[in-house]
Amino acid sequence: MKDYLPKTDPLYDKVISALETVRPYLQVDGGDCQLVGISKDMVVDVKLLGACGSCPMSTLTLRAGVEQAIKKAIPEIARVESV
């Protein structure tokens, strides 16, 4: 198990807000994503849900959509990973 920042860390609220900006686009296609945690090395772990979990384009969605939205809002985030 990864060593995540505590859920009370202010970064969690920022990441959740960034996810809310892309969530409607995921939901239109029957998908969604859930924040799993933020590691101490600034890697955000998300779980792709619904149609996004099995979509062959999920890697593109993760990089071009979810990761870019999070990194734009929180530049100190290094990357976003799907778990």
N, CA and C atoms as an extended XYZ file, in Angstrom:
249
Properties=species:S:1:pos:R:3:atomname:S:1:resname:S:1:resid:I:1 pbc="F F F"
N         0.842       -1.193        0.000 N   MET     1
C         0.000        0.000        0.000 CA  MET     1
C         0.881        1.249        0.000 C   MET     1
N         0.493        2.223       -0.788 N   LYS     2
C         1.254        3.465       -0.888 CA  LYS     2
C         1.110        4.294        0.373 C   LYS     2
N         2.095        5.146        0.554 N   ASP     3
C         2.082        6.071        1.679 CA  ASP     3
C         1.424        7.374        1.206 C   ASP     3
N         0.126        7.510        1.507 N   TYR     4
C        -0.637        8.680        1.067 CA  TYR     4
C        -0.595        9.790        2.098 C   TYR     4
N        -0.767       11.009        1.600 N   LEU     5
C        -0.947       12.153        2.490 CA  LEU     5
C        -2.239       11.940        3.281 C   LEU     5
N        -2.344       12.513        4.475 N   PRO     6
C        -3.597       12.373        5.224 CA  PRO     6
C        -4.755       13.041        4.478 C   PRO     6
N        -5.934       12.457        4.611 N   LYS     7
C        -7.127       12.977        3.900 CA  LYS     7
C        -7.445       14.419        4.303 C   LYS     7
N        -6.896       14.880        5.407 N   THR     8
C        -7.135       16.248        5.869 CA  THR     8
C        -6.223       17.268        5.184 C   THR     8
N        -5.264       16.794        4.389 N   ASP     9
C        -4.356       17.696        3.686 CA  ASP     9
C        -5.159       18.566        2.714 C   ASP     9
N        -4.873       19.865        2.660 N   PRO    10
C        -5.618       20.772        1.778 CA  PRO    10
C        -5.547       20.390        0.290 C   PRO    10
N        -4.546       19.632       -0.111 N   LEU    11
C        -4.451       19.212       -1.508 CA  LEU    11
C        -5.641       18.359       -1.922 C   LEU    11
N        -6.207       17.604       -0.998 N   TYR    12
C        -7.352       16.755       -1.334 CA  TYR    12
C        -8.519       17.584       -1.857 C   TYR    12
N        -8.816       18.683       -1.187 N   ASP    13
C        -9.920       19.543       -1.638 CA  ASP    13
C        -9.635       20.129       -3.020 C   ASP    13
N        -8.377       20.505       -3.264 N   LYS    14
C        -8.015       21.062       -4.567 CA  LYS    14
C        -8.151       20.018       -5.671 C   LYS    14
N        -7.692       18.786       -5.399 N   VAL    15
C        -7.780       17.722       -6.405 CA  VAL    15
C        -9.243       17.370       -6.672 C   VAL    15
N       -10.041       17.286       -5.622 N   ILE    16
C       -11.465       16.973       -5.790 CA  ILE    16
C       -12.140       18.061       -6.629 C   ILE    16
N       -11.805       19.319       -6.388 N   SER    17
C       -12.371       20.413       -7.192 CA  SER    17
C       -11.970       20.284       -8.659 C   SER    17
N       -10.720       19.920       -8.905 N   ALA    18
C       -10.257       19.740      -10.290 CA  ALA    18
C       -10.981       18.565      -10.947 C   ALA    18
N       -11.184       17.489      -10.201 N   LEU    19
C       -11.912       16.332      -10.741 CA  LEU    19
C       -13.345       16.702      -11.100 C   LEU    19
N       -13.939       17.580      -10.324 N   GLU    20
C       -15.317       17.997      -10.593 CA  GLU    20
C       -15.439       18.716      -11.941 C   GLU    20
N       -14.350       19.306      -12.420 N   THR    21
C       -14.409       20.004      -13.709 CA  THR    21
C       -14.443       19.025      -14.884 C   THR    21
N       -13.873       17.828      -14.715 N   VAL    22
C       -13.869       16.846      -15.815 CA  VAL    22
C       -14.928       15.768      -15.645 C   VAL    22
N       -15.443       15.628      -14.448 N   ARG    23
C       -16.428       14.573      -14.168 CA  ARG    23
C       -17.634       14.592      -15.110 C   ARG    23
N       -18.224       15.745      -15.437 N   PRO    24
C       -19.381       15.735      -16.348 CA  PRO    24
C       -19.058       15.121      -17.719 C   PRO    24
N       -17.847       15.338      -18.207 N   TYR    25
C       -17.458       14.773      -19.501 CA  TYR    25
C       -17.334       13.251      -19.427 C   TYR    25
N       -16.851       12.764      -18.315 N   LEU    26
C       -16.748       11.312      -18.121 CA  LEU    26
C       -18.130       10.694      -17.984 C   LEU    26
N       -18.991       11.366      -17.248 N   GLN    27
C       -20.328       10.834      -16.986 CA  GLN    27
C       -21.196       10.790      -18.244 C   GLN    27
N       -20.975       11.691      -19.178 N   VAL    28
C       -21.717       11.681      -20.428 CA  VAL    28
C       -21.526       10.353      -21.159 C   VAL    28
N       -20.331        9.797      -21.049 N   ASP    29
C       -20.017        8.532      -21.713 CA  ASP    29
C       -20.197        7.331      -20.796 C   ASP    29
N       -20.855        7.513      -19.659 N   GLY    30
C       -21.125        6.399      -18.750 CA  GLY    30
C       -19.988        6.058      -17.815 C   GLY    30
N       -19.051        6.971      -17.655 N   GLY    31
C       -17.909        6.722      -16.779 CA  GLY    31
C       -17.857        7.689      -15.617 C   GLY    31
N       -16.800        7.562      -14.845 N   ASP    32
C       -16.569        8.450      -13.712 CA  ASP    32
C       -15.170        8.151      -13.185 C   ASP    32
N       -14.725        8.935      -12.229 N   CYS    33
C       -13.448        8.646      -11.577 CA  CYS    33
C       -13.566        9.011      -10.103 C   CYS    33
N       -12.735        8.328       -9.324 N   GLN    34
C       -12.764        8.494       -7.875 CA  GLN    34
C       -11.339        8.711       -7.393 C   GLN    34
N       -11.152        9.679       -6.526 N   LEU    35
C        -9.843        9.928       -5.939 CA  LEU    35
C        -9.533        8.829       -4.937 C   LEU    35
N        -8.397        8.168       -5.126 N   VAL    36
C        -7.964        7.117       -4.200 CA  VAL    36
C        -7.029        7.706       -3.154 C   VAL    36
N        -6.073        8.513       -3.601 N   GLY    37
C        -5.142        9.118       -2.665 CA  GLY    37
C        -4.113        9.966       -3.377 C   GLY    37
N        -3.344       10.707       -2.563 N   ILE    38
C        -2.254       11.531       -3.063 CA  ILE    38
C        -1.009       11.098       -2.307 C   ILE    38
N        -0.026       10.601       -3.050 N   SER    39
C         1.193       10.120       -2.391 CA  SER    39
C         2.070       11.300       -1.996 C   SER    39
N         3.016       11.019       -1.119 N   LYS    40
C         3.918       12.064       -0.649 CA  LYS    40
C         4.841       12.572       -1.743 C   LYS    40
N         4.981       11.789       -2.839 N   ASP    41
C         5.784       12.258       -3.968 CA  ASP    41
C         4.913       12.937       -5.022 C   ASP    41
N         3.726       13.387       -4.623 N   MET    42
C         2.802       14.189       -5.432 CA  MET    42
C         2.248       13.440       -6.647 C   MET    42
N         1.955       12.170       -6.469 N   VAL    43
C         1.281       11.378       -7.494 CA  VAL    43
C        -0.149       11.159       -7.031 C   VAL    43
N        -1.105       11.521       -7.884 N   VAL    44
C        -2.515       11.351       -7.566 CA  VAL    44
C        -2.967       10.010       -8.136 C   VAL    44
N        -3.535        9.170       -7.289 N   ASP    45
C        -4.098        7.900       -7.733 CA  ASP    45
C        -5.605        8.044       -7.838 C   ASP    45
N        -6.140        7.691       -9.008 N   VAL    46
C        -7.581        7.717       -9.223 CA  VAL    46
C        -8.027        6.342       -9.699 C   VAL    46
N        -9.279        6.057       -9.475 N   LYS    47
C        -9.884        4.825       -9.979 CA  LYS    47
C       -10.902        5.225      -11.023 C   LYS    47
N       -10.736        4.681      -12.235 N   LEU    48
C       -11.699        4.944      -13.294 CA  LEU    48
C       -12.869        3.994      -13.122 C   LEU    48
N       -14.071        4.541      -13.163 N   LEU    49
C       -15.278        3.763      -12.878 CA  LEU    49
C       -16.177        3.678      -14.108 C   LEU    49
N       -17.094        2.740      -14.067 N   GLY    50
C       -18.082        2.599      -15.133 CA  GLY    50
C       -17.423        2.306      -16.468 C   GLY    50
N       -17.911        2.946      -17.508 N   ALA    51
C       -17.393        2.730      -18.855 CA  ALA    51
C       -15.913        3.101      -18.970 C   ALA    51
N       -15.457        4.026      -18.160 N   CYS    52
C       -14.045        4.430      -18.217 CA  CYS    52
C       -13.111        3.312      -17.778 C   CYS    52
N       -13.579        2.443      -16.901 N   GLY    53
C       -12.745        1.365      -16.403 CA  GLY    53
C       -12.374        0.345      -17.459 C   GLY    53
N       -13.218        0.182      -18.465 N   SER    54
C       -12.953       -0.835      -19.492 CA  SER    54
C       -12.754       -0.244      -20.887 C   SER    54
N       -12.739        1.053      -20.992 N   CYS    55
C       -12.613        1.714      -22.292 CA  CYS    55
C       -11.173        1.637      -22.797 C   CYS    55
N       -10.998        1.285      -24.079 N   PRO    56
C        -9.636        1.250      -24.627 CA  PRO    56
C        -8.985        2.636      -24.705 C   PRO    56
N        -9.773        3.681      -24.618 N   MET    57
C        -9.242        5.049      -24.658 CA  MET    57
C        -9.007        5.622      -23.261 C   MET    57
N        -9.129        4.805      -22.232 N   SER    58
C        -9.034        5.321      -20.858 CA  SER    58
C        -7.677        5.943      -20.556 C   SER    58
N        -6.595        5.431      -21.135 N   THR    59
C        -5.279        6.027      -20.900 CA  THR    59
C        -5.225        7.442      -21.458 C   THR    59
N        -5.776        7.630      -22.636 N   LEU    60
C        -5.832        8.965      -23.231 CA  LEU    60
C        -6.694        9.896      -22.381 C   LEU    60
N        -7.830        9.395      -21.937 N   THR    61
C        -8.716       10.185      -21.075 CA  THR    61
C        -7.988       10.581      -19.797 C   THR    61
N        -7.256        9.631      -19.231 N   LEU    62
C        -6.539        9.901      -17.990 CA  LEU    62
C        -5.480       10.978      -18.199 C   LEU    62
N        -4.686       10.855      -19.232 N   ARG    63
C        -3.586       11.805      -19.478 CA  ARG    63
C        -4.076       13.158      -19.999 C   ARG    63
N        -4.900       13.130      -21.025 N   ALA    64
C        -5.303       14.374      -21.685 CA  ALA    64
C        -6.421       15.091      -20.951 C   ALA    64
N        -7.208       14.377      -20.192 N   GLY    65
C        -8.331       14.998      -19.494 CA  GLY    65
C        -8.088       15.171      -18.017 C   GLY    65
N        -8.063       14.070      -17.315 N   VAL    66
C        -7.987       14.099      -15.851 CA  VAL    66
C        -6.654       14.684      -15.376 C   VAL    66
N        -5.547       14.158      -15.894 N   GLU    67
C        -4.241       14.636      -15.431 CA  GLU    67
C        -4.034       16.113      -15.757 C   GLU    67
N        -4.399       16.533      -16.945 N   GLN    68
C        -4.201       17.932      -17.321 CA  GLN    68
C        -5.036       18.873      -16.460 C   GLN    68
N        -6.264       18.477      -16.150 N   ALA    69
C        -7.117       19.325      -15.293 CA  ALA    69
C        -6.524       19.455      -13.898 C   ALA    69
N        -6.022       18.349      -13.363 N   ILE    70
C        -5.451       18.380      -12.012 CA  ILE    70
C        -4.154       19.186      -12.001 C   ILE    70
N        -3.268       18.943      -12.968 N   LYS    71
C        -1.987       19.647      -13.000 CA  LYS    71
C        -2.158       21.138      -13.286 C   LYS    71
N        -3.185       21.493      -14.031 N   LYS    72
C        -3.458       22.909      -14.283 CA  LYS    72
C        -3.879       23.601      -12.987 C   LYS    72
N        -4.708       22.929      -12.202 N   ALA    73
C        -5.194       23.508      -10.941 CA  ALA    73
C        -4.144       23.439       -9.829 C   ALA    73
N        -3.321       22.372       -9.857 N   ILE    74
C        -2.334       22.164       -8.802 CA  ILE    74
C        -0.996       21.796       -9.458 C   ILE    74
N        -0.199       22.796       -9.837 N   PRO    75
C         1.040       22.533      -10.587 CA  PRO    75
C         2.045       21.630       -9.865 C   PRO    75
N         1.980       21.547       -8.548 N   GLU    76
C         2.946       20.732       -7.821 CA  GLU    76
C         2.681       19.221       -7.965 C   GLU    76
N         1.537       18.846       -8.526 N   ILE    77
C         1.245       17.431       -8.771 CA  ILE    77
C         2.152       16.938       -9.911 C   ILE    77
N         2.829       15.834       -9.673 N   ALA    78
C         3.783       15.293      -10.653 CA  ALA    78
C         3.078       14.534      -11.766 C   ALA    78
N         2.113       13.677      -11.397 N   ARG    79
C         1.381       12.899      -12.390 CA  ARG    79
C         0.137       12.298      -11.759 C   ARG    79
N        -0.699       11.727      -12.628 N   VAL    80
C        -1.918       11.056      -12.182 CA  VAL    80
C        -1.837        9.619      -12.689 C   VAL    80
N        -2.136        8.670      -11.824 N   GLU    81
C        -2.099        7.246      -12.157 CA  GLU    81
C        -3.474        6.623      -11.920 C   GLU    81
N        -3.802        5.646      -12.738 N   SER    82
C        -5.019        4.874      -12.541 CA  SER    82
C        -4.674        3.620      -11.751 C   SER    82
N        -5.434        3.362      -10.720 N   VAL    83
C        -5.206        2.147       -9.900 CA  VAL    83
C        -6.401        1.220       -9.976 C   VAL    83
